[in-house]
Each structure stands twice: as structure tokens, then as C-alpha cells.
């Protein structure tokens, strides 16, 4: 895993934790900075990046991207776009 992919995974893990805390958190966490960070990191991906990761990030399928980076891509379900 590249350093950039590690940064993306870290941001995805932070987002996952923030979303899971939403039900009980007071005040509610602001997710916009995490979304912006993920968009910025996705733009830095080199051309040879796995197309699945690019697709997940482009479509904002952050849970799928997180599972992909954890080596658990086969747990991902087919999306409405017809792509896993």
C-alpha cells in the first residue's frame, strides 16, 4: 500500500468512526472537512491506481473504498451503477 493509499484509508477510517458516532454525538461532527480531504486525496492518485479504488472514490462509495484498501473488496456488493 502506498503512502497516499494509507492517507486515504486513514481518512476513510475517520469518516467511518464519525458516522458511527452520529447517533449519540453532541454536538454532531462536521463531516464536510473529511469529504473535502478525501476529494483532495483522490485527485492525487496516480494514473496507474487500481480502477476499482478510483471508481469507489469518484462515486463517493467510501465504505467500498475502505473495504478495498483493507483487502476485503469481495465483501462489497454490486452498486446501482452495476459495478461492485
PyMOL Python script that loads the backbone (N, CA, C, O; Angstrom):
from pymol import cmd

cmd.read_pdbstr("""\
ATOM      1  N   UNK A   1       0.853  -1.177   0.000  1.00  0.00           N
ATOM      2  CA  UNK A   1       0.000   0.000   0.000  1.00  0.00           C
ATOM      3  C   UNK A   1       0.897   1.237   0.000  1.00  0.00           C
ATOM      4  O   UNK A   1       1.854   1.330   0.768  1.00  0.00           O
ATOM      5  N   UNK A   2       0.571   2.163  -0.859  1.00  0.00           N
ATOM      6  CA  UNK A   2       1.359   3.388  -0.960  1.00  0.00           C
ATOM      7  C   UNK A   2       1.043   4.316   0.209  1.00  0.00           C
ATOM      8  O   UNK A   2       0.056   4.125   0.919  1.00  0.00           O
ATOM      9  N   UNK A   3       1.880   5.307   0.397  1.00  0.00           N
ATOM     10  CA  UNK A   3       1.648   6.303   1.450  1.00  0.00           C
ATOM     11  C   UNK A   3       0.331   7.043   1.194  1.00  0.00           C
ATOM     12  O   UNK A   3      -0.415   7.328   2.132  1.00  0.00           O
ATOM     13  N   UNK A   4       0.051   7.347  -0.051  1.00  0.00           N
ATOM     14  CA  UNK A   4      -1.195   8.038  -0.389  1.00  0.00           C
ATOM     15  C   UNK A   4      -2.397   7.156  -0.053  1.00  0.00           C
ATOM     16  O   UNK A   4      -3.385   7.639   0.500  1.00  0.00           O
ATOM     17  N   UNK A   5      -2.317   5.879  -0.382  1.00  0.00           N
ATOM     18  CA  UNK A   5      -3.408   4.961  -0.055  1.00  0.00           C
ATOM     19  C   UNK A   5      -3.585   4.845   1.455  1.00  0.00           C
ATOM     20  O   UNK A   5      -4.711   4.721   1.937  1.00  0.00           O
ATOM     21  N   UNK A   6      -2.497   4.882   2.199  1.00  0.00           N
ATOM     22  CA  UNK A   6      -2.578   4.855   3.663  1.00  0.00           C
ATOM     23  C   UNK A   6      -3.285   6.103   4.179  1.00  0.00           C
ATOM     24  O   UNK A   6      -4.089   6.026   5.108  1.00  0.00           O
ATOM     25  N   UNK A   7      -2.988   7.250   3.578  1.00  0.00           N
ATOM     26  CA  UNK A   7      -3.658   8.501   3.961  1.00  0.00           C
ATOM     27  C   UNK A   7      -5.156   8.438   3.649  1.00  0.00           C
ATOM     28  O   UNK A   7      -5.984   8.907   4.429  1.00  0.00           O
ATOM     29  N   UNK A   8      -5.484   7.858   2.510  1.00  0.00           N
ATOM     30  CA  UNK A   8      -6.890   7.712   2.136  1.00  0.00           C
ATOM     31  C   UNK A   8      -7.583   6.781   3.122  1.00  0.00           C
ATOM     32  O   UNK A   8      -8.688   7.071   3.580  1.00  0.00           O
ATOM     33  N   UNK A   9      -6.937   5.659   3.450  1.00  0.00           N
ATOM     34  CA  UNK A   9      -7.517   4.719   4.399  1.00  0.00           C
ATOM     35  C   UNK A   9      -7.716   5.377   5.763  1.00  0.00           C
ATOM     36  O   UNK A   9      -8.735   5.151   6.416  1.00  0.00           O
ATOM     37  N   UNK A  10      -6.767   6.176   6.191  1.00  0.00           N
ATOM     38  CA  UNK A  10      -6.891   6.873   7.466  1.00  0.00           C
ATOM     39  C   UNK A  10      -8.096   7.820   7.444  1.00  0.00           C
ATOM     40  O   UNK A  10      -8.872   7.863   8.399  1.00  0.00           O
ATOM     41  N   UNK A  11      -8.247   8.572   6.360  1.00  0.00           N
ATOM     42  CA  UNK A  11      -9.380   9.494   6.239  1.00  0.00           C
ATOM     43  C   UNK A  11     -10.700   8.724   6.186  1.00  0.00           C
ATOM     44  O   UNK A  11     -11.695   9.151   6.772  1.00  0.00           O
ATOM     45  N   UNK A  12     -10.706   7.594   5.485  1.00  0.00           N
ATOM     46  CA  UNK A  12     -11.918   6.777   5.410  1.00  0.00           C
ATOM     47  C   UNK A  12     -12.272   6.187   6.774  1.00  0.00           C
ATOM     48  O   UNK A  12     -13.448   6.089   7.124  1.00  0.00           O
ATOM     49  N   UNK A  13     -11.266   5.801   7.533  1.00  0.00           N
ATOM     50  CA  UNK A  13     -11.486   5.253   8.873  1.00  0.00           C
ATOM     51  C   UNK A  13     -12.028   6.335   9.806  1.00  0.00           C
ATOM     52  O   UNK A  13     -12.917   6.072  10.616  1.00  0.00           O
ATOM     53  N   UNK A  14     -11.492   7.553   9.691  1.00  0.00           N
ATOM     54  CA  UNK A  14     -12.005   8.682  10.483  1.00  0.00           C
ATOM     55  C   UNK A  14     -13.461   8.970  10.128  1.00  0.00           C
ATOM     56  O   UNK A  14     -14.285   9.215  11.009  1.00  0.00           O
ATOM     57  N   UNK A  15     -13.768   8.941   8.846  1.00  0.00           N
ATOM     58  CA  UNK A  15     -15.144   9.175   8.400  1.00  0.00           C
ATOM     59  C   UNK A  15     -16.069   8.093   8.946  1.00  0.00           C
ATOM     60  O   UNK A  15     -17.154   8.395   9.442  1.00  0.00           O
ATOM     61  N   UNK A  16     -15.648   6.846   8.857  1.00  0.00           N
ATOM     62  CA  UNK A  16     -16.448   5.733   9.355  1.00  0.00           C
ATOM     63  C   UNK A  16     -16.742   5.905  10.846  1.00  0.00           C
ATOM     64  O   UNK A  16     -17.878   5.721  11.284  1.00  0.00           O
ATOM     65  N   UNK A  17     -15.729   6.253  11.611  1.00  0.00           N
ATOM     66  CA  UNK A  17     -15.909   6.451  13.054  1.00  0.00           C
ATOM     67  C   UNK A  17     -16.854   7.622  13.333  1.00  0.00           C
ATOM     68  O   UNK A  17     -17.706   7.533  14.217  1.00  0.00           O
ATOM     69  N   UNK A  18     -16.708   8.709  12.592  1.00  0.00           N
ATOM     70  CA  UNK A  18     -17.564   9.884  12.793  1.00  0.00           C
ATOM     71  C   UNK A  18     -19.014   9.557  12.471  1.00  0.00           C
ATOM     72  O   UNK A  18     -19.920   9.976  13.191  1.00  0.00           O
ATOM     73  N   UNK A  19     -19.238   8.813  11.395  1.00  0.00           N
ATOM     74  CA  UNK A  19     -20.604   8.447  11.012  1.00  0.00           C
ATOM     75  C   UNK A  19     -21.218   7.539  12.075  1.00  0.00           C
ATOM     76  O   UNK A  19     -22.386   7.698  12.431  1.00  0.00           O
ATOM     77  N   UNK A  20     -20.441   6.598  12.577  1.00  0.00           N
ATOM     78  CA  UNK A  20     -20.959   5.683  13.602  1.00  0.00           C
ATOM     79  C   UNK A  20     -21.271   6.415  14.904  1.00  0.00           C
ATOM     80  O   UNK A  20     -22.131   5.976  15.668  1.00  0.00           O
ATOM     81  N   UNK A  21     -20.584   7.517  15.163  1.00  0.00           N
ATOM     82  CA  UNK A  21     -20.808   8.291  16.393  1.00  0.00           C
ATOM     83  C   UNK A  21     -21.962   9.283  16.264  1.00  0.00           C
ATOM     84  O   UNK A  21     -22.383   9.866  17.263  1.00  0.00           O
ATOM     85  N   UNK A  22     -22.472   9.480  15.067  1.00  0.00           N
ATOM     86  CA  UNK A  22     -23.505  10.493  14.831  1.00  0.00           C
ATOM     87  C   UNK A  22     -24.729  10.325  15.722  1.00  0.00           C
ATOM     88  O   UNK A  22     -25.292  11.315  16.190  1.00  0.00           O
ATOM     89  N   UNK A  23     -25.144   9.098  15.960  1.00  0.00           N
ATOM     90  CA  UNK A  23     -26.378   8.858  16.702  1.00  0.00           C
ATOM     91  C   UNK A  23     -26.325   9.415  18.125  1.00  0.00           C
ATOM     92  O   UNK A  23     -27.340   9.860  18.660  1.00  0.00           O
ATOM     93  N   UNK A  24     -25.154   9.389  18.725  1.00  0.00           N
ATOM     94  CA  UNK A  24     -25.058   9.808  20.128  1.00  0.00           C
ATOM     95  C   UNK A  24     -24.213  11.063  20.340  1.00  0.00           C
ATOM     96  O   UNK A  24     -24.204  11.620  21.438  1.00  0.00           O
ATOM     97  N   UNK A  25     -23.517  11.505  19.327  1.00  0.00           N
ATOM     98  CA  UNK A  25     -22.609  12.647  19.480  1.00  0.00           C
ATOM     99  C   UNK A  25     -23.370  13.950  19.672  1.00  0.00           C
ATOM    100  O   UNK A  25     -24.365  14.216  18.998  1.00  0.00           O
ATOM    101  N   UNK A  26     -22.884  14.748  20.599  1.00  0.00           N
ATOM    102  CA  UNK A  26     -23.412  16.105  20.835  1.00  0.00           C
ATOM    103  C   UNK A  26     -22.220  17.015  21.081  1.00  0.00           C
ATOM    104  O   UNK A  26     -21.540  16.831  22.090  1.00  0.00           O
ATOM    105  N   UNK A  27     -21.935  17.945  20.260  1.00  0.00           N
ATOM    106  CA  UNK A  27     -22.626  18.246  19.002  1.00  0.00           C
ATOM    107  C   UNK A  27     -22.263  17.231  17.921  1.00  0.00           C
ATOM    108  O   UNK A  27     -21.292  16.486  18.052  1.00  0.00           O
ATOM    109  N   UNK A  28     -23.041  17.215  16.873  1.00  0.00           N
ATOM    110  CA  UNK A  28     -22.791  16.314  15.753  1.00  0.00           C
ATOM    111  C   UNK A  28     -21.478  16.700  15.075  1.00  0.00           C
ATOM    112  O   UNK A  28     -21.176  17.884  14.928  1.00  0.00           O
ATOM    113  N   UNK A  29     -20.693  15.690  14.661  1.00  0.00           N
ATOM    114  CA  UNK A  29     -19.431  16.009  13.989  1.00  0.00           C
ATOM    115  C   UNK A  29     -19.683  16.627  12.608  1.00  0.00           C
ATOM    116  O   UNK A  29     -20.662  16.303  11.935  1.00  0.00           O
ATOM    117  N   UNK A  30     -18.790  17.510  12.212  1.00  0.00           N
ATOM    118  CA  UNK A  30     -18.851  18.125  10.891  1.00  0.00           C
ATOM    119  C   UNK A  30     -18.093  17.212   9.928  1.00  0.00           C
ATOM    120  O   UNK A  30     -16.874  17.076  10.026  1.00  0.00           O
ATOM    121  N   UNK A  31     -18.809  16.594   9.010  1.00  0.00           N
ATOM    122  CA  UNK A  31     -18.197  15.644   8.081  1.00  0.00           C
ATOM    123  C   UNK A  31     -17.608  16.318   6.842  1.00  0.00           C
ATOM    124  O   UNK A  31     -16.819  15.702   6.125  1.00  0.00           O
ATOM    125  N   UNK A  32     -17.976  17.559   6.585  1.00  0.00           N
ATOM    126  CA  UNK A  32     -17.516  18.234   5.362  1.00  0.00           C
ATOM    127  C   UNK A  32     -15.994  18.270   5.219  1.00  0.00           C
ATOM    128  O   UNK A  32     -15.498  18.036   4.117  1.00  0.00           O
ATOM    129  N   UNK A  33     -15.230  18.551   6.277  1.00  0.00           N
ATOM    130  CA  UNK A  33     -13.774  18.535   6.112  1.00  0.00           C
ATOM    131  C   UNK A  33     -13.241  17.156   5.711  1.00  0.00           C
ATOM    132  O   UNK A  33     -12.274  17.061   4.955  1.00  0.00           O
ATOM    133  N   UNK A  34     -13.859  16.106   6.208  1.00  0.00           N
ATOM    134  CA  UNK A  34     -13.432  14.758   5.823  1.00  0.00           C
ATOM    135  C   UNK A  34     -13.746  14.491   4.351  1.00  0.00           C
ATOM    136  O   UNK A  34     -12.930  13.906   3.639  1.00  0.00           O
ATOM    137  N   UNK A  35     -14.920  14.916   3.897  1.00  0.00           N
ATOM    138  CA  UNK A  35     -15.276  14.738   2.485  1.00  0.00           C
ATOM    139  C   UNK A  35     -14.318  15.520   1.588  1.00  0.00           C
ATOM    140  O   UNK A  35     -13.883  15.021   0.550  1.00  0.00           O
ATOM    141  N   UNK A  36     -13.989  16.755   1.996  1.00  0.00           N
ATOM    142  CA  UNK A  36     -13.046  17.573   1.205  1.00  0.00           C
ATOM    143  C   UNK A  36     -11.677  16.907   1.150  1.00  0.00           C
ATOM    144  O   UNK A  36     -11.048  16.853   0.093  1.00  0.00           O
ATOM    145  N   UNK A  37     -11.221  16.401   2.290  1.00  0.00           N
ATOM    146  CA  UNK A  37      -9.921  15.739   2.353  1.00  0.00           C
ATOM    147  C   UNK A  37      -9.881  14.522   1.431  1.00  0.00           C
ATOM    148  O   UNK A  37      -8.896  14.300   0.726  1.00  0.00           O
ATOM    149  N   UNK A  38     -10.947  13.746   1.442  1.00  0.00           N
ATOM    150  CA  UNK A  38     -10.994  12.570   0.565  1.00  0.00           C
ATOM    151  C   UNK A  38     -10.988  12.977  -0.906  1.00  0.00           C
ATOM    152  O   UNK A  38     -10.335  12.331  -1.725  1.00  0.00           O
ATOM    153  N   UNK A  39     -11.703  14.032  -1.240  1.00  0.00           N
ATOM    154  CA  UNK A  39     -11.691  14.529  -2.623  1.00  0.00           C
ATOM    155  C   UNK A  39     -10.290  14.966  -3.028  1.00  0.00           C
ATOM    156  O   UNK A  39      -9.842  14.676  -4.137  1.00  0.00           O
ATOM    157  N   UNK A  40      -9.597  15.663  -2.128  1.00  0.00           N
ATOM    158  CA  UNK A  40      -8.234  16.125  -2.410  1.00  0.00           C
ATOM    159  C   UNK A  40      -7.290  14.945  -2.602  1.00  0.00           C
ATOM    160  O   UNK A  40      -6.487  14.927  -3.536  1.00  0.00           O
ATOM    161  N   UNK A  41      -7.390  13.969  -1.723  1.00  0.00           N
ATOM    162  CA  UNK A  41      -6.514  12.800  -1.824  1.00  0.00           C
ATOM    163  C   UNK A  41      -6.793  12.009  -3.107  1.00  0.00           C
ATOM    164  O   UNK A  41      -5.867  11.525  -3.758  1.00  0.00           O
ATOM    165  N   UNK A  42      -8.060  11.884  -3.460  1.00  0.00           N
ATOM    166  CA  UNK A  42      -8.423  11.149  -4.674  1.00  0.00           C
ATOM    167  C   UNK A  42      -7.816  11.806  -5.914  1.00  0.00           C
ATOM    168  O   UNK A  42      -7.420  11.120  -6.856  1.00  0.00           O
ATOM    169  N   UNK A  43      -7.747  13.126  -5.904  1.00  0.00           N
ATOM    170  CA  UNK A  43      -7.162  13.836  -7.051  1.00  0.00           C
ATOM    171  C   UNK A  43      -5.664  13.582  -7.182  1.00  0.00           C
ATOM    172  O   UNK A  43      -5.102  13.742  -8.266  1.00  0.00           O
ATOM    173  N   UNK A  44      -5.017  13.188  -6.095  1.00  0.00           N
ATOM    174  CA  UNK A  44      -3.580  12.926  -6.105  1.00  0.00           C
ATOM    175  C   UNK A  44      -3.229  11.522  -6.594  1.00  0.00           C
ATOM    176  O   UNK A  44      -2.057  11.227  -6.828  1.00  0.00           O
ATOM    177  N   UNK A  45      -4.226  10.660  -6.749  1.00  0.00           N
ATOM    178  CA  UNK A  45      -3.931   9.282  -7.150  1.00  0.00           C
ATOM    179  C   UNK A  45      -3.279   9.242  -8.523  1.00  0.00           C
ATOM    180  O   UNK A  45      -3.737   9.910  -9.450  1.00  0.00           O
ATOM    181  N   UNK A  46      -2.216   8.465  -8.658  1.00  0.00           N
ATOM    182  CA  UNK A  46      -1.564   8.350  -9.964  1.00  0.00           C
ATOM    183  C   UNK A  46      -2.435   7.562 -10.948  1.00  0.00           C
ATOM    184  O   UNK A  46      -3.335   6.823 -10.551  1.00  0.00           O
ATOM    185  N   UNK A  47      -2.149   7.736 -12.202  1.00  0.00           N
ATOM    186  CA  UNK A  47      -2.923   7.113 -13.278  1.00  0.00           C
ATOM    187  C   UNK A  47      -2.991   5.593 -13.129  1.00  0.00           C
ATOM    188  O   UNK A  47      -4.006   4.987 -13.470  1.00  0.00           O
ATOM    189  N   UNK A  48      -1.930   4.977 -12.626  1.00  0.00           N
ATOM    190  CA  UNK A  48      -1.882   3.516 -12.537  1.00  0.00           C
ATOM    191  C   UNK A  48      -2.613   2.935 -11.322  1.00  0.00           C
ATOM    192  O   UNK A  48      -2.559   1.728 -11.084  1.00  0.00           O
ATOM    193  N   UNK A  49      -3.285   3.778 -10.568  1.00  0.00           N
ATOM    194  CA  UNK A  49      -4.065   3.320  -9.414  1.00  0.00           C
ATOM    195  C   UNK A  49      -5.133   2.338  -9.872  1.00  0.00           C
ATOM    196  O   UNK A  49      -5.711   2.489 -10.949  1.00  0.00           O
ATOM    197  N   UNK A  50      -5.388   1.336  -9.047  1.00  0.00           N
ATOM    198  CA  UNK A  50      -6.406   0.337  -9.365  1.00  0.00           C
ATOM    199  C   UNK A  50      -7.714   1.042  -9.738  1.00  0.00           C
ATOM    200  O   UNK A  50      -8.177   1.918  -9.007  1.00  0.00           O
ATOM    201  N   UNK A  51      -8.307   0.662 -10.870  1.00  0.00           N
ATOM    202  CA  UNK A  51      -9.540   1.315 -11.317  1.00  0.00           C
ATOM    203  C   UNK A  51     -10.698   1.169 -10.325  1.00  0.00           C
ATOM    204  O   UNK A  51     -11.568   2.038 -10.259  1.00  0.00           O
ATOM    205  N   UNK A  52     -10.714   0.081  -9.558  1.00  0.00           N
ATOM    206  CA  UNK A  52     -11.784  -0.089  -8.572  1.00  0.00           C
ATOM    207  C   UNK A  52     -11.712   0.994  -7.506  1.00  0.00           C
ATOM    208  O   UNK A  52     -12.735   1.577  -7.144  1.00  0.00           O
ATOM    209  N   UNK A  53     -10.523   1.266  -7.004  1.00  0.00           N
ATOM    210  CA  UNK A  53     -10.364   2.304  -5.993  1.00  0.00           C
ATOM    211  C   UNK A  53     -10.759   3.663  -6.558  1.00  0.00           C
ATOM    212  O   UNK A  53     -11.465   4.431  -5.905  1.00  0.00           O
ATOM    213  N   UNK A  54     -10.307   3.955  -7.763  1.00  0.00           N
ATOM    214  CA  UNK A  54     -10.679   5.214  -8.403  1.00  0.00           C
ATOM    215  C   UNK A  54     -12.200   5.337  -8.522  1.00  0.00           C
ATOM    216  O   UNK A  54     -12.771   6.388  -8.230  1.00  0.00           O
ATOM    217  N   UNK A  55     -12.850   4.245  -8.955  1.00  0.00           N
ATOM    218  CA  UNK A  55     -14.304   4.239  -9.134  1.00  0.00           C
ATOM    219  C   UNK A  55     -15.009   4.495  -7.803  1.00  0.00           C
ATOM    220  O   UNK A  55     -15.907   5.335  -7.730  1.00  0.00           O
ATOM    221  N   UNK A  56     -14.611   3.785  -6.760  1.00  0.00           N
ATOM    222  CA  UNK A  56     -15.249   3.943  -5.455  1.00  0.00           C
ATOM    223  C   UNK A  56     -15.143   5.379  -4.960  1.00  0.00           C
ATOM    224  O   UNK A  56     -16.122   5.951  -4.481  1.00  0.00           O
ATOM    225  N   UNK A  57     -13.956   5.956  -5.078  1.00  0.00           N
ATOM    226  CA  UNK A  57     -13.769   7.326  -4.593  1.00  0.00           C
ATOM    227  C   UNK A  57     -14.523   8.334  -5.461  1.00  0.00           C
ATOM    228  O   UNK A  57     -15.096   9.293  -4.946  1.00  0.00           O
ATOM    229  N   UNK A  58     -14.521   8.116  -6.765  1.00  0.00           N
ATOM    230  CA  UNK A  58     -15.229   9.008  -7.682  1.00  0.00           C
ATOM    231  C   UNK A  58     -16.734   8.997  -7.416  1.00  0.00           C
ATOM    232  O   UNK A  58     -17.396  10.030  -7.505  1.00  0.00           O
ATOM    233  N   UNK A  59     -17.264   7.821  -7.090  1.00  0.00           N
ATOM    234  CA  UNK A  59     -18.699   7.685  -6.836  1.00  0.00           C
ATOM    235  C   UNK A  59     -19.065   7.937  -5.370  1.00  0.00           C
ATOM    236  O   UNK A  59     -20.220   7.787  -4.973  1.00  0.00           O
ATOM    237  N   UNK A  60     -18.064   8.322  -4.573  1.00  0.00           N
ATOM    238  CA  UNK A  60     -18.276   8.595  -3.139  1.00  0.00           C
ATOM    239  C   UNK A  60     -18.732   7.340  -2.384  1.00  0.00           C
ATOM    240  O   UNK A  60     -19.441   7.426  -1.381  1.00  0.00           O
ATOM    241  N   UNK A  61     -18.314   6.184  -2.885  1.00  0.00           N
ATOM    242  CA  UNK A  61     -18.609   4.906  -2.225  1.00  0.00           C
ATOM    243  C   UNK A  61     -17.499   4.646  -1.213  1.00  0.00           C
ATOM    244  O   UNK A  61     -16.648   3.776  -1.401  1.00  0.00           O
ATOM    245  N   UNK A  62     -17.532   5.418  -0.147  1.00  0.00           N
ATOM    246  CA  UNK A  62     -16.422   5.423   0.793  1.00  0.00           C
ATOM    247  C   UNK A  62     -16.276   4.120   1.572  1.00  0.00           C
ATOM    248  O   UNK A  62     -15.156   3.710   1.876  1.00  0.00           O
ATOM    249  N   UNK A  63     -17.376   3.470   1.895  1.00  0.00           N
ATOM    250  CA  UNK A  63     -17.280   2.184   2.599  1.00  0.00           C
ATOM    251  C   UNK A  63     -16.649   1.143   1.680  1.00  0.00           C
ATOM    252  O   UNK A  63     -15.835   0.334   2.124  1.00  0.00           O
ATOM    253  N   UNK A  64     -17.020   1.160   0.403  1.00  0.00           N
ATOM    254  CA  UNK A  64     -16.418   0.234  -0.554  1.00  0.00           C
ATOM    255  C   UNK A  64     -14.926   0.514  -0.710  1.00  0.00           C
ATOM    256  O   UNK A  64     -14.125  -0.418  -0.789  1.00  0.00           O
ATOM    257  N   UNK A  65     -14.553   1.775  -0.756  1.00  0.00           N
ATOM    258  CA  UNK A  65     -13.141   2.137  -0.864  1.00  0.00           C
ATOM    259  C   UNK A  65     -12.372   1.669   0.373  1.00  0.00           C
ATOM    260  O   UNK A  65     -11.252   1.170   0.263  1.00  0.00           O
ATOM    261  N   UNK A  66     -12.981   1.834   1.548  1.00  0.00           N
ATOM    262  CA  UNK A  66     -12.334   1.414   2.799  1.00  0.00           C
ATOM    263  C   UNK A  66     -12.116  -0.104   2.799  1.00  0.00           C
ATOM    264  O   UNK A  66     -11.028  -0.579   3.126  1.00  0.00           O
ATOM    265  N   UNK A  67     -13.149  -0.853   2.433  1.00  0.00           N
ATOM    266  CA  UNK A  67     -13.015  -2.308   2.374  1.00  0.00           C
ATOM    267  C   UNK A  67     -11.970  -2.722   1.347  1.00  0.00           C
ATOM    268  O   UNK A  67     -11.187  -3.641   1.590  1.00  0.00           O
ATOM    269  N   UNK A  68     -11.955  -2.051   0.203  1.00  0.00           N
ATOM    270  CA  UNK A  68     -10.961  -2.347  -0.830  1.00  0.00           C
ATOM    271  C   UNK A  68      -9.548  -2.182  -0.267  1.00  0.00           C
ATOM    272  O   UNK A  68      -8.702  -3.060  -0.434  1.00  0.00           O
ATOM    273  N   UNK A  69      -9.303  -1.068   0.392  1.00  0.00           N
ATOM    274  CA  UNK A  69      -7.967  -0.797   0.920  1.00  0.00           C
ATOM    275  C   UNK A  69      -7.592  -1.736   2.068  1.00  0.00           C
ATOM    276  O   UNK A  69      -6.411  -1.930   2.356  1.00  0.00           O
ATOM    277  N   UNK A  70      -8.583  -2.308   2.711  1.00  0.00           N
ATOM    278  CA  UNK A  70      -8.327  -3.282   3.779  1.00  0.00           C
ATOM    279  C   UNK A  70      -8.155  -4.700   3.225  1.00  0.00           C
ATOM    280  O   UNK A  70      -7.968  -5.651   3.984  1.00  0.00           O
ATOM    281  N   UNK A  71      -8.220  -4.832   1.889  1.00  0.00           N
ATOM    282  CA  UNK A  71      -8.092  -6.151   1.268  1.00  0.00           C
ATOM    283  C   UNK A  71      -9.358  -6.983   1.377  1.00  0.00           C
ATOM    284  O   UNK A  71      -9.309  -8.211   1.305  1.00  0.00           O
ATOM    285  N   UNK A  72     -10.492  -6.317   1.551  1.00  0.00           N
ATOM    286  CA  UNK A  72     -11.765  -7.009   1.744  1.00  0.00           C
ATOM    287  C   UNK A  72     -12.757  -6.658   0.636  1.00  0.00           C
ATOM    288  O   UNK A  72     -13.960  -6.585   0.883  1.00  0.00           O
ATOM    289  N   UNK A  73     -12.261  -6.440  -0.580  1.00  0.00           N
ATOM    290  CA  UNK A  73     -13.107  -5.995  -1.689  1.00  0.00           C
ATOM    291  C   UNK A  73     -14.216  -6.989  -2.010  1.00  0.00           C
ATOM    292  O   UNK A  73     -15.288  -6.584  -2.459  1.00  0.00           O
ATOM    293  N   UNK A  74     -13.984  -8.277  -1.790  1.00  0.00           N
ATOM    294  CA  UNK A  74     -15.027  -9.249  -2.138  1.00  0.00           C
ATOM    295  C   UNK A  74     -16.261  -9.131  -1.236  1.00  0.00           C
ATOM    296  O   UNK A  74     -17.297  -9.725  -1.535  1.00  0.00           O
ATOM    297  N   UNK A  75     -16.165  -8.381  -0.147  1.00  0.00           N
ATOM    298  CA  UNK A  75     -17.331  -8.122   0.711  1.00  0.00           C
ATOM    299  C   UNK A  75     -18.236  -7.042   0.125  1.00  0.00           C
ATOM    300  O   UNK A  75     -19.376  -6.880   0.560  1.00  0.00           O
ATOM    301  N   UNK A  76     -17.733  -6.308  -0.855  1.00  0.00           N
ATOM    302  CA  UNK A  76     -18.517  -5.234  -1.459  1.00  0.00           C
ATOM    303  C   UNK A  76     -19.637  -5.795  -2.320  1.00  0.00           C
ATOM    304  O   UNK A  76     -19.456  -6.782  -3.033  1.00  0.00           O
ATOM    305  N   UNK A  77     -20.780  -5.164  -2.243  1.00  0.00           N
ATOM    306  CA  UNK A  77     -21.955  -5.552  -3.012  1.00  0.00           C
ATOM    307  C   UNK A  77     -22.031  -4.726  -4.291  1.00  0.00           C
ATOM    308  O   UNK A  77     -21.514  -3.610  -4.350  1.00  0.00           O
ATOM    309  N   UNK A  78     -22.676  -5.280  -5.312  1.00  0.00           N
ATOM    310  CA  UNK A  78     -22.859  -4.561  -6.569  1.00  0.00           C
ATOM    311  C   UNK A  78     -23.724  -3.333  -6.324  1.00  0.00           C
ATOM    312  O   UNK A  78     -24.777  -3.418  -5.692  1.00  0.00           O
ATOM    313  N   UNK A  79     -23.266  -2.183  -6.835  1.00  0.00           N
ATOM    314  CA  UNK A  79     -23.988  -0.928  -6.666  1.00  0.00           C
ATOM    315  C   UNK A  79     -25.006  -0.690  -7.751  1.00  0.00           C
ATOM    316  O   UNK A  79     -25.154  -1.500  -8.667  1.00  0.00           O
ATOM    317  N   UNK A  80     -25.704   0.413  -7.652  1.00  0.00           N
ATOM    318  CA  UNK A  80     -26.735   0.753  -8.632  1.00  0.00           C
ATOM    319  C   UNK A  80     -26.159   1.010 -10.022  1.00  0.00           C
ATOM    320  O   UNK A  80     -26.873   0.955 -11.023  1.00  0.00           O
ATOM    321  N   UNK A  81     -24.850   1.293 -10.066  1.00  0.00           N
ATOM    322  CA  UNK A  81     -24.196   1.545 -11.356  1.00  0.00           C
ATOM    323  C   UNK A  81     -23.830   0.230 -12.056  1.00  0.00           C
ATOM    324  O   UNK A  81     -23.358   0.238 -13.193  1.00  0.00           O
ATOM    325  N   UNK A  82     -24.053  -0.906 -11.364  1.00  0.00           N
ATOM    326  CA  UNK A  82     -23.710  -2.192 -11.933  1.00  0.00           C
ATOM    327  C   UNK A  82     -22.290  -2.620 -11.626  1.00  0.00           C
ATOM    328  O   UNK A  82     -21.869  -3.711 -12.009  1.00  0.00           O
ATOM    329  N   UNK A  83     -21.551  -1.769 -10.939  1.00  0.00           N
ATOM    330  CA  UNK A  83     -20.170  -2.043 -10.560  1.00  0.00           C
ATOM    331  C   UNK A  83     -20.170  -2.513  -9.117  1.00  0.00           C
ATOM    332  O   UNK A  83     -20.960  -2.046  -8.297  1.00  0.00           O
ATOM    333  N   UNK A  84     -19.279  -3.436  -8.823  1.00  0.00           N
ATOM    334  CA  UNK A  84     -19.175  -3.893  -7.436  1.00  0.00           C
ATOM    335  C   UNK A  84     -18.754  -2.742  -6.565  1.00  0.00           C
ATOM    336  O   UNK A  84     -18.605  -2.907  -5.354  1.00  0.00           O
TER     337      UNK A  84
END
""", "prot")
cmd.dss("prot")
cmd.show_as("cartoon", "prot")
cmd.util.cbc("prot")
cmd.orient("prot")
